[in-house]
Amino acid sequence: MAIEPSHTDVPANHARFDEEMVAMNEALVLGSLRQPELTEAAECANAQLQLEIAARQKTARELAEKARLLDLTHDAIIVRDFDDKITLWNEGAEKLYGWSSEEVIGKDLHSFLQTGFPKPRKEIEAQLWREGRFAGEVVQIARDGRRVTSLCRWVLDRETRSILTSYTDITERAQAVEALQASEARFRTAISVVGSLIWTSNAFGEVEGEQLGWANFTGQTREEYQGSGWINAVHPEDAQRTADAWAKAVAGRRLFEFEHRLRRADGEWRLCSIRAVPVFTATGTIREWVGVHTEITERRHSEKVLRENEERLRALVTTSSEVVYQMSADWTEMGVLDGRDFLKSAAEPSRTWFEDNVHVEDQAHVLEVIRQAIRTRSIFALEHRVYRVDGTVGWAISKAVPLFNDEGEIVEWFGAASDVTERREAEAEVRATSEFMRSIIESSSDCIKVLDLEGNLLSMEAGQGLLGITDLTPLLGKPWITFWENDEDQRAAREGVAAAAAGGEGHFVGFFRTLHGEDKWWDVVISPIRNGDGDPERLLAVSRDITKRRQLEESLLARAEDLARADRSKDEFLAMLAHELRNPLAPLRNAAEILQTEEASADERTQAQRIIGRQIESMSRMIDDLLDVARITEGKIELRKQPVALEAILTAATSLVRSDVAARHQDLAVSMPKPPVFLHADAARLEQVFVNLLSNACKYSDEGCHIAITAERAVSAESPEVIVRVRDDGVGIDPELLPRIFDLFVQATRSLDRTHGGLGIGLTLVSRLVKLHGGSVEVRSEGLGHGSEFVVRLPTLLEPPAPVPVAPLSDRGGREPSRRILVVDDNTDSARSMAVLQTRRGHLTRTAFDGADALAVAAEFLPEVVLLDIGLPGMDGYEVARHLRKMPALAGVLLIAMTGYASPEDRRVAKEAGFDEHLAKPVDLDTLREWLRNRI
């Protein structure tokens, strides 16, 4: 459809020209009397026409210049006239649509490209004519049939009667949008299918649209819960807190977690846990919120009941004078035991408890009753003689109940034993004298005191020595409450005294430092001493030393925290390992795609090959580090020590990190000791140590920072050693992290942006490798932002080693002679690529992909060298090697294991199976070439 300009659209100079032409026509009609006027008008019109022609030529030149510049852009630039005929078609258009300029000039643009518009074309052209421009998305068909989605911009040029259009290819973005819309549709469908309490809101926290889960649970209609109406289903006491917390989360654009009571459709209030997260757009704005309500009423009730039961049990165990114990299901092992100064306490589970505690003459009977209880799954109850903690024989009454799992199986026994020795002895003889009672009290390990009803000290019946008191006289009549040191314990003591004075019982745990200077924790029970009428007249305060038990509890808590921290570190490490292993896959896949592209240039192919090499090297280093940690931990790593110059190690290490340092525009300074220092060490392992330290310094320092590695002899050391310092002025180390910096999987930062990367094992390797060399490593940092320093100390040789003769250069290197090589690997890509590499080096190669095929090919091909994978299907590489060694025609064949099994044990097994050499995947091609070159 052509655009027809109205009369008012004619340029002003054209209108004047028409008027002058009309005037001239009128002059001709009037005759010769006006001949002079006509001549003058004609001359003026001619002059005006010449000016217009010049203007048009200038415009044409400008358009030509613009057309040349437009070819420089990547966008498709097309100029068309008012009849939609193409007048200009730049290189961007040729690349986008596939036609050359010569093929399209003069064609109807939209018919030719089959343009699809976002709205009726008439509306678009009306807008163009009205506003002079239009922008929007269109769909067009390219020469190869592709649907091209473009962002188009039209500009109307009335003076040149043309329309300038640009098209930016957004096909991939449009496809991504369609995929996102499909994903959102699936999400909405999933929500409706689940039907649970899942809901969504807009970016401002207002509920929109249909929320089936919410409606089903609360019974609210769509009109009732829209906007902020959902708050009406929240309990009135929780509604304002919920609204405030929700508004705060929405304003802060962060995770919303809350608990409140929600009215169910049947009118019952149910406790729910809420969790809502914002969903962000690609530009960082919030698209919507997605939330879920989880009913936790029964769970909270169960937790409360369990907590109350645990508190009751703890109180029972604490206040009881009985010995509480745990037994394994078969009674072969007793748990940790507090003997209560009756039986022998055990800080660890014991399997000798039976012999240690049960009197030898009663053991057979006790064992029979235990077996009967296990057999009948009933309560164990028995009174028998025991060996008491003081070495005497006493009597105990013991009861234990079995605890079952969900399958009805006994998992353990829980019991209590009471010392009934006095009762048993009282049955034989009445001990009524006060001296006997006094001896019992004084033999107690508790601190026993008698107080008046106000809590003043009247006497101390036992435990005076425990407190370090030599003279009790100055303390008598003084408030016992003030003996406790802190306010909290004094308050607890005051409340305990008040409770006992009222006829009840007071109990608390407090801290008290004895006069010996020992810090002690005491379990205190305050009971009333009643008169003949049953009324309290005095108070008995019994304090039991529970310091060891308290320390054990604290140790268990600390151990639990350590285990939890280790578990978190393990989870974080696994997540990091997955991330770090996936990272090289992206460039590897991209590089492979480039190599498969026929149009790829030589430079692009070279770059792709380098990418593949770098990423394989990165993954190999990562796997080697993991294996090194495992080997060191298991004590399986072997150092290949020999005399080596420290300068050679540091030079090699710095050369490996200089490219990274240069890329970050950092400064690396190196200082070596004079004269040179020599070590008896594994040069490769120490190089690994300093590469790790330098790499960390580079990673954790900003651009332009300074890194220094210095080495100097220790002056005051008892034995000769060298000190190597790696310093940087980078981000520094958090003081809380310093004590754990060499622990496994510890990293300074763990965030999704993975700015520094790594697995958190580098410094662990550093620490352990240095220790294997008889040295030490420490770290110093004044905190975040103040850089860090790692100090490595290593023992040195007293004298430099004798020089080692070096083979002449003519004896080294050279191209290996041609060999017959058989490559065996069930990974066909690995086998064929290795065969291609060896063929390009002049060798004659064959491939096989399993053990049977390998033996058949070897019998016919008679290889000089076999590169044999270990993990073959059916017949593994070890078995194939044994068969090859039995073939007379292959008596001198060189067998090289080519495998991912690379531990020292794997190497030993390979040697026993008949392999000459062992190469870990990915294969070190330089080492392989050296073996092939030197093969006789």
ZAMARGU-4260 file (C-alpha; in steps of 0.2 Angstrom, whole numbers, plus 5000, padded with zeros to 4 digits):
<rodrens>
0) 5000/5000/5000 | 5007/5017/4995 | 5007/5032/5006 | 4998/5046/4997 | 5003/5063/5004
5) 4989/5076/5006 | 4990/5093/4997 | 4996/5101/5014 | 5011/5090/5013 | 5019/5098/4998
10) 5034/5108/5003 | 5032/5127/5004 | 5044/5130/4989 | 5034/5119/4978 | 5018/5129/4982
15) 5027/5145/4978 | 5033/5138/4962 | 5015/5133/4957 | 5008/5150/4961 | 5021/5158/4950
20) 5017/5147/4936 | 4998/5151/4937 | 5002/5169/4937 | 5013/5167/4922 | 4998/5158/4913
25) 4987/5172/4917 | 4999/5185/4910 | 5000/5175/4893 | 4981/5176/4892 | 4981/5195/4895
30) 4991/5198/4880 | 5007/5207/4875 | 5003/5222/4886 | 5010/5212/4901 | 5024/5204/4891
35) 5038/5212/4902 | 5029/5206/4918 | 5028/5188/4911 | 5046/5188/4906 | 5051/5194/4924
40) 5040/5180/4931 | 5048/5167/4920 | 5065/5172/4925 | 5061/5171/4944 | 5053/5154/4941
45) 5068/5148/4932 | 5080/5154/4946 | 5069/5146/4959 | 5069/5129/4949 | 5088/5130/4948
50) 5089/5132/4967 | 5078/5117/4970 | 5088/5107/4958 | 5104/5111/4968 | 5096/5107/4984
55) 5090/5090/4978 | 5108/5086/4972 | 5115/5091/4989 | 5102/5080/4997 | 5106/5066/4985
60) 5125/5067/4990 | 5120/5067/5008 | 5110/5052/5006 | 5124/5043/4997 | 5136/5047/5011
65) 5123/5041/5024 | 5121/5025/5014 | 5140/5022/5015 | 5140/5025/5034 | 5125/5014/5036
70) 5134/4999/5030 | 5145/5001/5045 | 5131/4996/5057 | 5126/4978/5061 | 5108/4983/5060
75) 5098/4981/5044 | 5095/4998/5036 | 5082/4999/5022 | 5076/5015/5014 | 5060/5014/5004
80) 5050/5027/4995 | 5031/5032/4998 | 5026/5017/4986 | 5035/5005/4998 | 5049/5002/4984
85) 5066/4998/4991 | 5079/5012/4987 | 5093/5007/4999 | 5098/4990/5006 | 5114/4990/5017
90) 5126/4976/5022 | 5117/4973/5038 | 5101/4969/5028 | 5110/4957/5017 | 5117/4947/5032
95) 5100/4947/5041 | 5089/4942/5026 | 5101/4934/5014 | 5097/4944/4998 | 5110/4956/4990
100) 5106/4974/4987 | 5105/4971/4968 | 5092/4958/4970 | 5080/4969/4981 | 5081/4987/4974
105) 5064/4992/4967 | 5055/4978/4975 | 5040/4981/4987 | 5047/4979/5005 | 5033/4971/5015
110) 5027/4960/5001 | 5044/4954/4997 | 5048/4950/5016 | 5031/4945/5020 | 5031/4957/5035
115) 5019/4953/5050 | 5014/4968/5060 | 5010/4969/5078 | 4994/4979/5074 | 4984/4983/5058
120) 4996/4991/5045 | 4984/5006/5042 | 4985/5011/5060 | 5004/5010/5059 | 5006/5020/5044
125) 4993/5033/5051 | 5004/5035/5066 | 5020/5036/5055 | 5012/5050/5045 | 5005/5059/5060
130) 5020/5058/5071 | 5034/5055/5058 | 5041/5039/5066 | 5036/5022/5072 | 5044/5008/5083
135) 5039/4991/5086 | 5042/4972/5083 | 5039/4964/5067 | 5041/4946/5060 | 5048/4943/5042
140) 5054/4929/5032 | 5072/4927/5027 | 5079/4920/5011 | 5082/4903/5019 | 5064/4902/5026
145) 5069/4908/5044 | 5056/4918/5054 | 5066/4934/5059 | 5059/4944/5073 | 5065/4962/5073
150) 5064/4978/5083 | 5060/4990/5069 | 5061/5009/5069 | 5053/5020/5055 | 5057/5038/5051
155) 5048/5048/5039 | 5058/5060/5028 | 5045/5071/5019 | 5058/5081/5010 | 5065/5066/5001
160) 5049/5057/5000 | 5056/5042/5008 | 5055/5031/5024 | 5071/5026/5033 | 5069/5010/5042
165) 5081/5000/5054 | 5079/4982/5059 | 5087/4975/5075 | 5087/4956/5075 | 5079/4950/5092
170) 5074/4933/5086 | 5083/4924/5101 | 5076/4936/5113 | 5058/4933/5106 | 5061/4915/5108
175) 5067/4916/5125 | 5051/4927/5130 | 5040/4913/5122 | 5049/4900/5132 | 5047/4910/5148
180) 5029/4913/5145 | 5027/4894/5142 | 5036/4891/5158 | 5025/4903/5168 | 5010/4895/5160
185) 5016/4878/5166 | 5020/4885/5183 | 5002/4892/5184 | 4995/4875/5179 | 5006/4866/5192
190) 4999/4878/5206 | 4981/4874/5200 | 4984/4856/5200 | 4993/4855/5217 | 4978/4864/5225
195) 4988/4866/5241 | 4990/4883/5249 | 5001/4891/5236 | 4998/4909/5231 | 5006/4923/5221
200) 5005/4942/5222 | 5011/4956/5211 | 5027/4966/5213 | 5019/4977/5226 | 5012/4962/5237
205) 4994/4964/5231 | 4985/4948/5227 | 4979/4947/5209 | 4970/4934/5199 | 4963/4917/5205
210) 4972/4908/5220 | 4964/4891/5221 | 4974/4885/5235 | 4970/4900/5246 | 4952/4899/5241
215) 4950/4880/5245 | 4959/4882/5262 | 4951/4899/5269 | 4935/4898/5260 | 4937/4916/5254
220) 4930/4921/5237 | 4941/4929/5224 | 4933/4946/5227 | 4937/4944/5246 | 4955/4940/5245
225) 4960/4951/5231 | 4972/4966/5235 | 4975/4965/5253 | 4958/4956/5257 | 4967/4940/5262
230) 4972/4948/5278 | 4954/4946/5284 | 4957/4927/5285 | 4972/4930/5297 | 4968/4929/5316
235) 4964/4947/5323 | 4979/4945/5335 | 4991/4941/5321 | 4984/4952/5307 | 4993/4968/5310
240) 5010/4959/5314 | 5008/4949/5298 | 5004/4965/5287 | 5019/4975/5294 | 5031/4960/5291
245) 5024/4958/5274 | 5026/4976/5270 | 5043/4976/5276 | 5048/4961/5266 | 5040/4969/5250
250) 5049/4985/5253 | 5066/4976/5256 | 5064/4964/5241 | 5069/4950/5252 | 5063/4933/5258
255) 5047/4933/5269 | 5046/4920/5283 | 5032/4921/5296 | 5020/4911/5306 | 5002/4916/5310
260) 4985/4908/5313 | 4974/4906/5298 | 4955/4903/5298 | 4951/4887/5289 | 4935/4886/5278
265) 4927/4877/5293 | 4930/4891/5304 | 4944/4883/5314 | 4960/4893/5317 | 4976/4884/5311
270) 4994/4888/5314 | 5003/4891/5297 | 5021/4894/5292 | 5023/4906/5278 | 5037/4907/5266
275) 5037/4919/5250 | 5051/4924/5238 | 5052/4937/5225 | 5053/4933/5207 | 5065/4945/5198
280) 5065/4950/5179 | 5081/4950/5169 | 5083/4969/5173 | 5082/4966/5192 | 5064/4972/5195
285) 5052/4961/5204 | 5039/4952/5193 | 5029/4944/5206 | 5030/4935/5223 | 5027/4917/5225
290) 5022/4910/5243 | 5016/4895/5251 | 5007/4892/5268 | 5011/4876/5277 | 5000/4870/5291
295) 5011/4867/5307 | 4997/4865/5320 | 5000/4847/5324 | 5019/4849/5323 | 5020/4863/5335
300) 5009/4853/5347 | 5020/4838/5345 | 5036/4848/5348 | 5028/4856/5364 | 5023/4839/5371
305) 5041/4832/5367 | 5049/4847/5374 | 5039/4846/5390 | 5042/4827/5392 | 5061/4830/5389
310) 5061/4843/5403 | 5052/4832/5415 | 5064/4818/5411 | 5079/4830/5413 | 5072/4836/5430
315) 5069/4818/5435 | 5086/4813/5431 | 5094/4828/5439 | 5085/4828/5455 | 5084/4809/5457
320) 5098/4801/5468 | 5096/4785/5458 | 5109/4780/5445 | 5101/4782/5428 | 5108/4771/5414
325) 5105/4766/5396 | 5109/4748/5389 | 5110/4742/5372 | 5096/4731/5365 | 5106/4715/5370
330) 5113/4722/5386 | 5131/4720/5380 | 5135/4739/5382 | 5131/4752/5395 | 5130/4770/5390
335) 5139/4784/5398 | 5136/4782/5417 | 5135/4795/5431 | 5137/4783/5446 | 5130/4796/5458
340) 5145/4791/5470 | 5137/4774/5471 | 5143/4764/5456 | 5158/4767/5446 | 5155/4781/5433
345) 5160/4779/5415 | 5164/4793/5404 | 5163/4782/5388 | 5151/4767/5384 | 5157/4752/5393
350) 5156/4733/5388 | 5164/4728/5405 | 5150/4735/5415 | 5143/4718/5420 | 5160/4712/5428
355) 5164/4729/5435 | 5147/4732/5444 | 5138/4715/5447 | 5145/4704/5462 | 5153/4688/5455
360) 5141/4677/5466 | 5126/4686/5459 | 5131/4687/5440 | 5123/4670/5435 | 5106/4675/5442
365) 5107/4693/5435 | 5111/4686/5418 | 5096/4674/5418 | 5084/4688/5423 | 5091/4699/5409
370) 5089/4685/5396 | 5071/4682/5403 | 5067/4701/5401 | 5074/4701/5383 | 5065/4685/5378
375) 5048/4691/5385 | 5051/4710/5380 | 5046/4714/5398 | 5053/4725/5412 | 5069/4720/5420
380) 5068/4721/5439 | 5080/4714/5452 | 5088/4717/5468 | 5106/4711/5469 | 5124/4715/5476
385) 5135/4727/5467 | 5153/4733/5468 | 5151/4751/5474 | 5163/4765/5468 | 5172/4765/5485
390) 5176/4746/5483 | 5164/4739/5495 | 5150/4727/5491 | 5133/4735/5492 | 5115/4731/5487
395) 5105/4739/5472 | 5088/4738/5466 | 5087/4740/5447 | 5073/4742/5435 | 5074/4744/5416
400) 5061/4746/5403 | 5063/4742/5385 | 5061/4755/5371 | 5054/4750/5354 | 5056/4757/5337
405) 5041/4759/5324 | 5044/4740/5319 | 5042/4734/5337 | 5060/4730/5339 | 5069/4734/5355
410) 5082/4747/5352 | 5088/4750/5370 | 5084/4749/5388 | 5082/4764/5400 | 5084/4760/5418
415) 5087/4767/5436 | 5097/4759/5450 | 5095/4763/5468 | 5107/4760/5482 | 5098/4750/5495
420) 5113/4744/5504 | 5108/4754/5520 | 5090/4746/5519 | 5097/4729/5518 | 5109/4731/5532
425) 5096/4739/5542 | 5086/4723/5541 | 5100/4714/5549 | 5104/4728/5562 | 5096/4743/5568
430) 5108/4758/5567 | 5100/4771/5579 | 5115/4780/5585 | 5119/4798/5579 | 5137/4794/5577
435) 5132/4781/5564 | 5121/4794/5555 | 5135/4806/5556 | 5147/4794/5548 | 5135/4792/5534
440) 5133/4811/5531 | 5152/4814/5532 | 5155/4800/5519 | 5144/4809/5507 | 5153/4819/5493
445) 5139/4831/5494 | 5140/4848/5503 | 5125/4847/5515 | 5120/4863/5525 | 5106/4867/5537
450) 5098/4884/5535 | 5085/4893/5545 | 5069/4898/5536 | 5076/4915/5531 | 5091/4906/5523
455) 5105/4910/5536 | 5118/4896/5538 | 5115/4886/5554 | 5128/4872/5551 | 5137/4862/5538
460) 5135/4844/5540 | 5146/4838/5526 | 5157/4845/5512 | 5166/4858/5522 | 5183/4852/5514
465) 5175/4852/5497 | 5173/4871/5499 | 5190/4874/5506 | 5183/4880/5523 | 5194/4877/5538
470) 5184/4888/5550 | 5166/4888/5549 | 5163/4900/5564 | 5164/4917/5555 | 5151/4911/5542
475) 5137/4904/5554 | 5122/4915/5555 | 5126/4924/5539 | 5115/4923/5524 | 5119/4908/5514
480) 5112/4917/5498 | 5126/4929/5498 | 5138/4915/5496 | 5134/4914/5477 | 5144/4926/5466
485) 5132/4932/5452 | 5115/4940/5453 | 5106/4926/5444 | 5112/4913/5456 | 5108/4923/5471
490) 5090/4926/5464 | 5089/4907/5461 | 5095/4903/5479 | 5082/4916/5486 | 5068/4908/5476
495) 5074/4891/5482 | 5074/4896/5500 | 5057/4903/5498 | 5050/4888/5490 | 5057/4876/5504
500) 5051/4888/5518 | 5033/4887/5511 | 5034/4868/5512 | 5039/4864/5494 | 5056/4861/5487
505) 5069/4873/5478 | 5081/4867/5465 | 5094/4876/5454 | 5111/4875/5446 | 5124/4888/5451
510) 5142/4893/5450 | 5154/4894/5465 | 5172/4896/5466 | 5179/4887/5481 | 5192/4894/5493
515) 5204/4882/5484 | 5202/4893/5469 | 5193/4879/5459 | 5178/4884/5448 | 5164/4872/5452
520) 5146/4870/5446 | 5133/4864/5459 | 5117/4855/5458 | 5107/4862/5473 | 5091/4855/5481
525) 5083/4864/5496 | 5071/4854/5506 | 5061/4858/5522 | 5065/4850/5538 | 5048/4848/5547
530) 5043/4848/5565 | 5032/4836/5574 | 5017/4845/5567 | 5023/4843/5549 | 5027/4862/5547
535) 5044/4868/5541 | 5056/4873/5555 | 5073/4872/5546 | 5079/4870/5528 | 5091/4856/5521
540) 5102/4862/5507 | 5111/4849/5497 | 5124/4854/5484 | 5131/4841/5473 | 5147/4845/5462
545) 5142/4843/5444 | 5157/4851/5436 | 5162/4836/5427 | 5145/4833/5420 | 5143/4851/5415
550) 5159/4850/5406 | 5154/4834/5398 | 5138/4843/5392 | 5147/4858/5386 | 5159/4846/5377
555) 5145/4837/5369 | 5137/4853/5363 | 5153/4859/5356 | 5156/4843/5347 | 5138/4844/5340
560) 5142/4862/5334 | 5158/4855/5326 | 5149/4841/5317 | 5135/4853/5311 | 5149/4865/5305
565) 5158/4850/5296 | 5141/4845/5288 | 5138/4862/5282 | 5156/4863/5275 | 5153/4846/5267
570) 5137/4852/5259 | 5145/4869/5253 | 5160/4859/5246 | 5149/4848/5236 | 5139/4863/5229
575) 5156/4871/5225 | 5163/4855/5217 | 5148/4853/5206 | 5150/4872/5201 | 5168/4870/5198
580) 5167/4854/5188 | 5153/4862/5177 | 5163/4878/5174 | 5175/4871/5161 | 5161/4861/5152
585) 5154/4877/5145 | 5170/4883/5136 | 5174/4865/5131 | 5157/4863/5123 | 5159/4880/5114
590) 5176/4876/5108 | 5170/4859/5101 | 5155/4869/5092 | 5168/4881/5084 | 5179/4866/5078
595) 5163/4858/5071 | 5159/4874/5061 | 5165/4874/5043 | 5165/4893/5042 | 5177/4894/5057
600) 5193/4903/5053 | 5210/4896/5057 | 5212/4909/5071 | 5196/4903/5078 | 5201/4885/5077
605) 5217/4889/5086 | 5209/4898/5100 | 5196/4884/5102 | 5210/4872/5103 | 5219/4882/5116
610) 5203/4884/5126 | 5201/4865/5126 | 5219/4863/5132 | 5217/4876/5146 | 5200/4869/5152
615) 5207/4851/5152 | 5222/4856/5162 | 5211/4866/5174 | 5200/4850/5177 | 5215/4839/5179
620) 5223/4851/5192 | 5206/4851/5202 | 5205/4832/5201 | 5224/4830/5206 | 5221/4842/5221
625) 5206/4831/5227 | 5216/4815/5225 | 5231/4823/5234 | 5220/4828/5249 | 5213/4810/5250
630) 5231/4803/5248 | 5238/4814/5261 | 5224/4811/5273 | 5226/4792/5271 | 5245/4793/5272
635) 5247/4786/5255 | 5257/4800/5247 | 5275/4798/5243 | 5287/4812/5242 | 5301/4810/5229
640) 5314/4820/5238 | 5331/4825/5231 | 5343/4840/5233 | 5335/4855/5224 | 5338/4874/5224
645) 5324/4884/5232 | 5327/4897/5219 | 5322/4884/5205 | 5306/4880/5214 | 5301/4898/5217
650) 5305/4903/5199 | 5294/4889/5192 | 5280/4894/5204 | 5280/4912/5199 | 5281/4908/5181
655) 5265/4899/5182 | 5255/4913/5190 | 5263/4928/5181 | 5250/4928/5167 | 5236/4929/5180
660) 5245/4943/5189 | 5248/4952/5173 | 5229/4950/5168 | 5224/4959/5184 | 5238/4972/5182
665) 5246/4967/5198 | 5264/4969/5204 | 5274/4953/5208 | 5290/4956/5217 | 5302/4941/5220
670) 5317/4941/5232 | 5329/4926/5233 | 5342/4923/5247 | 5361/4925/5243 | 5370/4913/5242
675) 5357/4901/5235 | 5348/4889/5248 | 5346/4871/5244 | 5333/4859/5251 | 5330/4840/5252
680) 5313/4840/5245 | 5300/4835/5232 | 5302/4850/5220 | 5285/4847/5211 | 5276/4846/5228
685) 5284/4862/5235 | 5281/4871/5218 | 5262/4866/5221 | 5263/4874/5238 | 5269/4891/5232
690) 5258/4891/5216 | 5243/4889/5228 | 5249/4903/5239 | 5253/4915/5225 | 5237/4910/5216
695) 5227/4914/5232 | 5236/4931/5233 | 5232/4935/5215 | 5213/4930/5217 | 5210/4939/5233
700) 5219/4955/5228 | 5211/4969/5218 | 5218/4975/5202 | 5234/4985/5204 | 5238/4977/5221
705) 5256/4971/5226 | 5261/4954/5229 | 5278/4949/5236 | 5287/4932/5238 | 5303/4933/5248
710) 5315/4920/5255 | 5328/4922/5269 | 5338/4911/5280 | 5332/4910/5298 | 5344/4918/5310
715) 5339/4911/5327 | 5333/4894/5322 | 5340/4879/5331 | 5342/4870/5315 | 5345/4878/5298
720) 5329/4883/5289 | 5323/4895/5276 | 5308/4907/5279 | 5297/4910/5263 | 5284/4924/5265
725) 5270/4927/5252 | 5262/4944/5256 | 5249/4954/5247 | 5239/4970/5251 | 5222/4962/5245
730) 5206/4959/5254 | 5213/4951/5270 | 5206/4938/5281 | 5192/4939/5294 | 5200/4936/5311
735) 5186/4923/5315 | 5192/4913/5300 | 5211/4913/5304 | 5211/4898/5316 | 5202/4888/5303
740) 5210/4894/5287 | 5220/4878/5284 | 5205/4866/5288 | 5198/4856/5273 | 5184/4865/5263
745) 5186/4882/5272 | 5185/4897/5260 | 5186/4915/5264 | 5170/4919/5254 | 5156/4908/5248
750) 5144/4917/5237 | 5134/4914/5221 | 5144/4926/5211 | 5159/4914/5214 | 5171/4929/5212
755) 5186/4919/5218 | 5181/4901/5214 | 5190/4886/5221 | 5185/4871/5232 | 5193/4876/5248
760) 5206/4863/5248 | 5221/4873/5242 | 5227/4879/5259 | 5224/4862/5266 | 5236/4854/5253
765) 5248/4868/5257 | 5248/4864/5276 | 5250/4846/5274 | 5263/4846/5261 | 5274/4858/5271
770) 5272/4847/5286 | 5277/4831/5276 | 5293/4841/5272 | 5296/4844/5290 | 5291/4862/5289
775) 5277/4873/5295 | 5266/4886/5288 | 5256/4900/5297 | 5245/4915/5292 | 5244/4933/5297
780) 5231/4946/5293 | 5226/4962/5302 | 5208/4959/5296 | 5197/4963/5281 | 5205/4976/5269
785) 5222/4974/5276 | 5230/4960/5266 | 5238/4944/5272 | 5254/4935/5274 | 5258/4917/5273
790) 5275/4911/5281 | 5282/4895/5276 | 5297/4887/5286 | 5307/4873/5278 | 5323/4864/5284
795) 5338/4867/5273 | 5353/4857/5268 | 5369/4862/5277 | 5380/4861/5261 | 5375/4863/5243
800) 5373/4846/5233 | 5386/4840/5221 | 5382/4845/5203 | 5372/4833/5192 | 5379/4829/5175
805) 5368/4835/5161 | 5366/4826/5145 | 5371/4836/5129 | 5357/4844/5120 | 5360/4833/5105
810) 5354/4818/5116 | 5338/4825/5120 | 5322/4828/5111 | 5320/4823/5092 | 5305/4815/5084
815) 5301/4797/5089 | 5302/4784/5076 | 5287/4777/5068 | 5278/4763/5078 | 5264/4752/5076
820) 5252/4757/5090 | 5235/4749/5095 | 5224/4760/5105 | 5211/4751/5116 | 5197/4761/5125
825) 5178/4758/5127 | 5176/4777/5125 | 5176/4778/5106 | 5180/4797/5105 | 5195/4794/5117
830) 5201/4780/5106 | 5199/4788/5089 | 5206/4805/5095 | 5222/4797/5102 | 5224/4786/5086
835) 5222/4802/5075 | 5235/4811/5086 | 5248/4797/5084 | 5244/4795/5066 | 5248/4813/5063
840) 5265/4810/5072 | 5269/4797/5059 | 5264/4781/5068 | 5253/4767/5061 | 5238/4765/5072
845) 5223/4753/5075 | 5209/4755/5087 | 5198/4743/5098 | 5184/4746/5109 | 5183/4731/5121
850) 5194/4717/5127 | 5190/4703/5114 | 5191/4715/5100 | 5208/4721/5106 | 5215/4703/5107
855) 5209/4699/5089 | 5217/4715/5082 | 5233/4713/5091 | 5235/4695/5084 | 5233/4702/5066
860) 5241/4719/5068 | 5256/4714/5079 | 5258/4731/5088 | 5274/4737/5095 | 5265/4748/5108
865) 5247/4745/5116 | 5239/4760/5124 | 5226/4750/5135 | 5212/4757/5145 | 5208/4748/5162
870) 5190/4750/5164 | 5184/4740/5149 | 5167/4731/5148 | 5167/4712/5151 | 5186/4709/5150
875) 5195/4723/5160 | 5212/4730/5155 | 5221/4719/5167 | 5215/4703/5160 | 5218/4709/5142
880) 5236/4713/5147 | 5239/4696/5154 | 5233/4688/5138 | 5244/4699/5128 | 5259/4694/5138
885) 5255/4676/5134 | 5256/4679/5115 | 5273/4674/5108 | 5272/4686/5094 | 5270/4701/5106
890) 5284/4696/5117 | 5292/4713/5116 | 5277/4724/5115 | 5276/4740/5126 | 5260/4740/5137
895) 5255/4757/5143 | 5240/4758/5155 | 5229/4773/5150 | 5216/4775/5164 | 5208/4786/5176
900) 5213/4774/5190 | 5229/4783/5196 | 5232/4779/5214 | 5249/4770/5220 | 5238/4754/5222
905) 5232/4755/5205 | 5250/4757/5198 | 5255/4742/5208 | 5241/4731/5202 | 5245/4737/5184
910) 5263/4732/5186 | 5258/4715/5192 | 5246/4713/5177 | 5261/4715/5165 | 5260/4734/5161
915) 5277/4743/5158 | 5270/4760/5161 | 5255/4769/5168 | 5247/4785/5162 | 5233/4794/5171
920) 5219/4802/5160 | 5220/4815/5153 | 5236/4807/5146 | 5251/4818/5147 | 5256/4818/5128
925) 5274/4824/5132 | 5277/4809/5143 | 5270/4798/5130 | 5280/4805/5116 | 5296/4803/5127
930) 5292/4785/5130 | 5289/4782/5111 | 5305/4791/5107 | 5315/4780/5119 | 5307/4764/5115
935) 5320/4751/5109
</rodrens>
